[in-house]
Amino acid sequence: MFDARDKAHDGKVSGLTRTMKKWAESNNVPVRSFHMETMVYNYFEEKARRGEPVPDTYQEMTREFVQTLPNRVNNRTKEPVYEETVDDGMSRSDRRKAAKQAKKAREKLDEAKRLKEEGKTKQAKEELQDVHGDDFNSD
């Protein structure tokens, strides 16, 4: 299912999954790898079900996904095949921490977008590096 959804979205599912796993790892976000993968998959599935377009750029797609992340980590996440929850071992404090970190990332991504729109690309890139890590390349 993951591969079919990824192919239908021109590799964006796997791209966003890699981005979010790297963000979680770089920022010590207490979300397991498969949990993040499932939340990304569910984001694309929800978009398809509602007939909503997925943003064209990874920056906008990441920003949009991160906006939904606090809600996603505070609710149960079920994998799409057997409807089994993938986040049973996640404590309330880990959920709060992950949601807080997602809100912080969202603020930085919003700030990067604003700076880019103002033509301040260097500052925008710095905000994006704060979220994605020092090896982030916006080119």
Helices and strands as residue ranges (DSSP letters): H 2-8, H 12-26, H 33-50, H 58-74, H 92-117, H 121-132
